Amino acid sequence: MKNPSFNQETQQNKHETEIDQTDKKIDNTQKEIDEIKDIMKDNIDKMIYRGVNLTDLKDSCDHLEAQAAQFQVVSRKIRRKMYFKKNESKDY
């Protein structure tokens, strides 16, 4: 005949072991979630930093484009002025 208290003890131990394993799995999963969360926060920070840098770069490009357009206008005026000055002094 089987001992009922031994059976209960065995089942209780088995149940506790299962609970311990489940707790370990939950803890491991929580650690993985925390790691992923930290990685995502870091990635978001990097994206924000890049966004600021891209905004600065775009502003610099816009400023450079405006300066290039102004240079083109001024250089055309000088070129025309020099052309007319050169041709004024020639006798035909």
C-alpha positions in Angstrom: 0.0 0.0 0.0 1.2 3.4 -0.8 1.8 6.1 1.7 -0.6 9.0 1.2 1.5 11.5 3.0 4.5 10.6 0.8 2.4 11.1 -2.3 1.2 14.4 -1.1 4.7 15.5 -0.2 6.0 14.4 -3.6 3.2 16.3 -5.4 3.8 19.3 -3.2 7.5 19.3 -4.0 6.7 18.9 -7.7 4.3 21.8 -7.6 6.9 24.0 -5.8 9.5 23.1 -8.3 7.1 24.0 -11.2 6.4 27.3 -9.4 10.1 28.0 -9.0 10.7 27.2 -12.7 7.9 29.5 -13.7 9.2 32.3 -11.4 12.6 31.9 -13.0 11.1 32.1 -16.5 9.2 35.2 -15.5 12.3 36.8 -14.0 14.3 36.0 -17.1 11.6 37.4 -19.3 11.4 40.6 -17.2 15.2 41.0 -17.5 15.0 40.6 -21.3 12.1 43.2 -21.4 14.2 45.6 -19.3 17.2 45.2 -21.6 15.1 45.8 -24.7 13.5 48.8 -23.0 16.9 50.3 -22.3 18.1 49.6 -25.8 14.9 51.3 -27.2 15.4 54.3 -25.0 19.0 54.6 -26.2 17.9 54.3 -29.8 15.3 57.0 -29.3 17.9 59.3 -27.7 20.2 58.7 -30.7 17.4 59.4 -33.1 16.6 62.7 -31.3 20.3 63.7 -31.4 20.5 62.8 -35.1 17.4 64.8 -35.7 18.9 67.8 -34.1 22.1 67.3 -36.2 20.1 66.9 -39.4 18.2 70.1 -38.6 21.4 72.0 -38.0 22.8 70.5 -41.3 19.7 71.6 -43.2 19.9 75.1 -41.8 23.6 75.2 -42.8 22.7 74.0 -46.3 20.0 76.6 -46.7 22.4 79.3 -45.6 25.0 78.1 -48.0 22.5 77.9 -50.8 21.5 81.6 -50.2 25.1 82.6 -50.1 25.8 80.8 -53.4 22.8 82.5 -55.1 24.0 85.9 -53.8 27.6 85.2 -55.0 26.2 84.3 -58.4 24.3 87.6 -58.7 27.3 89.7 -57.5 29.8 87.8 -59.8 27.5 88.4 -62.8 27.4 92.1 -62.1 31.2 92.3 -61.7 31.7 90.3 -64.9 29.4 92.6 -66.9 31.0 95.7 -65.4 34.5 94.4 -66.3 33.3 93.5 -69.8 31.9 97.0 -70.4 34.9 98.7 -68.9 37.2 96.7 -71.2 35.1 97.4 -74.3 34.8 101.1 -73.4 38.5 101.7 -73.7 38.7 100.1 -77.1 38.5 102.4 -80.1 36.6 101.2 -83.0 
